[in-house]
């Protein structure tokens, strides 16, 4: 992961934080599935645009 990454903003309705954190951990370990992730949308979740940009960056 990039050293300048500071985390995600919390949005009123965003991606489930536990699911995103687990996926990013698997991605860093090289065990993430080959298909794009699908996260639940919950109250006080991670900002969706930020997560999608980060996942795309890490997967490329």
C-alpha positions in Angstrom: 0.0 0.0 0.0 1.1 3.5 -0.7 2.8 5.3 2.2 0.7 8.4 1.7 -2.7 6.5 2.2 -4.4 7.9 5.3 -7.6 5.9 5.3 -11.2 6.5 4.2 -13.7 9.2 5.2 -16.8 8.0 6.9 -20.0 8.7 4.9 -23.6 8.7 6.0 -24.2 5.7 3.8 -21.1 3.9 2.7 -19.4 0.6 2.4 -19.3 -1.8 5.4 -16.0 -1.0 7.1 -15.3 -4.5 8.3 -15.8 -6.0 4.8 -13.6 -3.4 3.2 -10.8 -3.9 5.8 -11.0 -7.7 5.4 -10.9 -7.4 1.6 -7.9 -5.0 1.7 -6.0 -7.4 4.0 -6.6 -10.3 1.7 -5.6 -8.2 -1.3 -2.3 -7.2 0.4 -1.7 -10.9 1.3 -2.4 -11.9 -2.3 -5.4 -14.0 -1.4 -8.2 -11.8 -2.6 -10.6 -13.3 -5.2 -10.1 -12.4 -8.8 -13.5 -10.8 -9.2 -14.2 -7.3 -8.1 -15.5 -7.0 -4.5 -19.1 -6.3 -3.6 -19.6 -4.6 -0.3 -22.8 -4.0 1.7 -23.9 -0.4 2.0 -24.4 0.6 5.7 -24.9 3.7 7.8 -21.6 5.3 8.7 -19.5 3.3 6.3 -16.5 4.1 4.3 -16.9 6.6 1.5 -17.8 4.5 -1.6 -15.8 6.6 -4.2 -12.7 6.5 -2.1 -12.9 2.7 -1.6 -13.5 2.1 -5.2 -10.6 4.2 -6.3 -8.3 2.6 -3.7 -9.3 -1.0 -4.7 -8.8 -0.1 -8.4 -5.4 1.3 -7.7 -4.3 -1.7 -5.7 -5.6 -4.2 -8.2 -3.8 -2.6 -11.1 
